[in-house]
């Protein structure tokens, strides 16, 4: 069962992280493979910069290794594509391993991670729509009611899926 510290980190709850650390949670808790440093790696991968800062304040090992090699928190932040955490870790003394390629973070990407279209069919924030309203693709659906006789005629013919043939 995950520790209170790990659950708080997974939920991104800084107050719960602080409470768990104040209650004596192990800042160097090991993962299922017995490798210490899970809290900082997890917070780095999830992009919780405030939690990363708090874990470092409590003495989390910035240079902890995992199966990928040394400086696992930085590796996890890069893997999670969290620019703020990468900058925080580098600013607090993280070393860049020779086999780690730091990406060029672009602040003017066409779409930001949290800004995918979702329910809105418009353009990303800050960009204008290239198509006019009449050119936008949209699906229209019209409900049709069939009589029993029409239903039988349409769906009982051989070769149709679900007709039992």
C-alpha positions as CSV (number, residue, x, y, z in Angstrom):
1,X,0.0,0.0,0.0
2,X,1.4,3.4,-0.9
3,X,2.6,5.7,1.9
4,X,0.8,8.9,2.8
5,X,3.7,10.8,1.3
6,X,3.4,9.0,-2.0
7,X,-0.4,9.4,-2.2
8,X,0.0,13.2,-1.5
9,X,2.6,13.5,-4.3
10,X,0.4,11.6,-6.7
11,X,-2.5,14.0,-6.0
12,X,-0.2,17.0,-6.2
13,X,-1.3,18.1,-2.7
14,X,1.5,20.2,-1.2
15,X,-0.2,20.6,2.2
16,X,-0.6,16.8,2.6
17,X,3.1,16.4,1.5
18,X,4.1,18.9,4.2
19,X,2.0,17.2,6.8
20,X,3.5,13.8,5.9
21,X,7.0,15.1,6.0
22,X,6.4,16.8,9.4
23,X,5.0,13.5,10.7
24,X,8.3,11.8,9.8
25,X,7.6,10.4,6.4
26,X,10.8,9.0,4.7
27,X,11.9,11.5,2.1
28,X,14.0,8.8,0.6
29,X,11.3,6.1,0.5
30,X,12.3,3.3,-1.8
31,X,10.3,2.0,-4.8
32,X,9.2,-1.6,-5.3
33,X,12.7,-2.5,-6.4
34,X,14.3,-1.1,-3.3
35,X,15.8,1.9,-4.9
36,X,15.6,5.0,-2.6
37,X,14.4,8.4,-3.7
38,X,10.9,7.6,-5.0
39,X,9.2,10.8,-3.7
40,X,11.5,13.2,-5.5
41,X,11.5,11.1,-8.7
42,X,7.7,10.9,-8.6
43,X,7.2,14.6,-8.0
44,X,9.6,15.5,-10.7
45,X,7.9,13.2,-13.2
46,X,4.5,14.6,-12.3
47,X,5.7,18.2,-12.7
48,X,4.9,19.3,-9.1
49,X,7.6,22.0,-8.7
50,X,6.4,23.2,-5.3
51,X,6.5,19.6,-4.0
52,X,10.0,19.1,-5.5
53,X,11.1,22.2,-3.7
54,X,9.7,21.0,-0.4
55,X,11.3,17.5,-0.8
56,X,14.6,19.1,-1.4
57,X,14.2,21.3,1.6
58,X,13.7,18.1,3.7
59,X,16.9,16.7,2.3
60,X,15.8,14.6,-0.7
61,X,18.9,13.4,-2.7
62,X,19.0,15.5,-5.8
63,X,21.5,13.1,-7.4
64,X,19.7,9.9,-6.5
65,X,20.1,7.1,-9.1
66,X,17.6,4.7,-10.5
67,X,17.8,1.9,-13.1
68,X,18.4,4.6,-15.8
69,X,21.5,6.0,-14.0
70,X,22.4,9.0,-11.8
71,X,20.4,12.2,-11.4
72,X,17.1,10.3,-11.7
73,X,14.9,13.3,-10.6
74,X,16.2,15.3,-13.5
75,X,15.7,12.4,-15.9
76,X,12.1,12.1,-14.6
77,X,11.4,15.8,-15.1
78,X,12.8,15.6,-18.7
79,X,10.8,12.5,-19.4
80,X,7.6,14.2,-18.1
81,X,8.4,17.3,-20.2
82,X,8.2,19.7,-17.2
83,X,10.3,22.7,-17.9
84,X,9.8,24.4,-14.5
85,X,11.0,21.3,-12.7
86,X,14.0,20.8,-14.9
87,X,15.0,24.5,-14.3
88,X,14.4,24.1,-10.6
89,X,16.6,21.0,-10.4
90,X,19.3,22.5,-12.5
91,X,19.2,25.6,-10.4
92,X,19.7,23.6,-7.2
93,X,22.7,21.8,-8.5
94,X,21.5,18.8,-10.5
95,X,24.2,17.5,-12.9
96,X,23.3,16.7,-16.5
97,X,24.3,13.1,-17.2
98,X,26.3,12.7,-20.4
99,X,23.6,10.4,-21.8
100,X,20.7,12.7,-21.1
101,X,19.6,15.1,-23.8
102,X,17.8,18.2,-22.5
103,X,15.0,19.2,-24.8
104,X,14.5,22.7,-26.0
105,X,11.3,23.8,-24.4
106,X,9.2,26.0,-26.6
107,X,7.0,28.5,-24.9
108,X,5.1,29.3,-28.1
109,X,4.1,25.8,-29.1
110,X,1.0,25.6,-31.3
111,X,-0.9,23.8,-28.6
112,X,0.1,23.5,-25.0
113,X,-0.3,20.1,-23.2
114,X,-3.2,21.2,-21.1
115,X,-4.9,23.1,-23.9
116,X,-5.8,20.3,-26.3
117,X,-9.1,20.9,-28.0
118,X,-11.2,18.9,-25.5
119,X,-14.8,20.1,-25.6
120,X,-13.9,23.3,-27.5
121,X,-13.7,23.1,-31.2
122,X,-11.9,26.4,-31.6
123,X,-8.2,27.2,-32.1
124,X,-5.7,27.0,-29.3
125,X,-5.6,30.1,-27.0
126,X,-4.0,33.0,-28.6
127,X,-4.4,31.8,-32.2
128,X,-7.2,32.8,-34.5
129,X,-9.3,30.4,-36.5
130,X,-8.1,29.9,-40.1
131,X,-11.4,28.7,-41.5
132,X,-14.6,30.7,-41.7
133,X,-17.7,29.4,-39.9
134,X,-19.1,28.0,-43.2
135,X,-15.9,26.1,-43.8
136,X,-15.8,24.3,-40.5
137,X,-16.4,20.6,-40.6
138,X,-19.3,19.5,-38.4
139,X,-21.4,16.4,-38.3
140,X,-25.1,16.7,-38.3
141,X,-27.4,13.9,-37.3
142,X,-31.1,13.5,-37.9
143,X,-33.2,11.0,-36.0
144,X,-35.5,9.0,-38.2
145,X,-38.3,6.8,-36.9
146,X,-39.0,3.6,-38.7
147,X,-42.2,1.6,-38.7
148,X,-42.0,-2.1,-37.9
149,X,-42.5,-2.9,-41.5
150,X,-39.7,-0.6,-42.6
151,X,-37.4,-2.0,-40.0
152,X,-38.1,-5.5,-41.1
153,X,-37.6,-4.6,-44.7
154,X,-34.2,-2.9,-44.1
155,X,-32.7,-5.2,-41.6
156,X,-33.9,-8.7,-42.4
157,X,-32.3,-8.9,-45.8
158,X,-29.6,-11.6,-46.2
159,X,-26.0,-10.3,-45.9
160,X,-26.7,-7.6,-43.4
161,X,-24.8,-7.8,-40.1
162,X,-27.0,-8.9,-37.3
163,X,-29.6,-10.5,-39.6
164,X,-28.6,-14.0,-38.5
165,X,-27.4,-15.0,-41.9
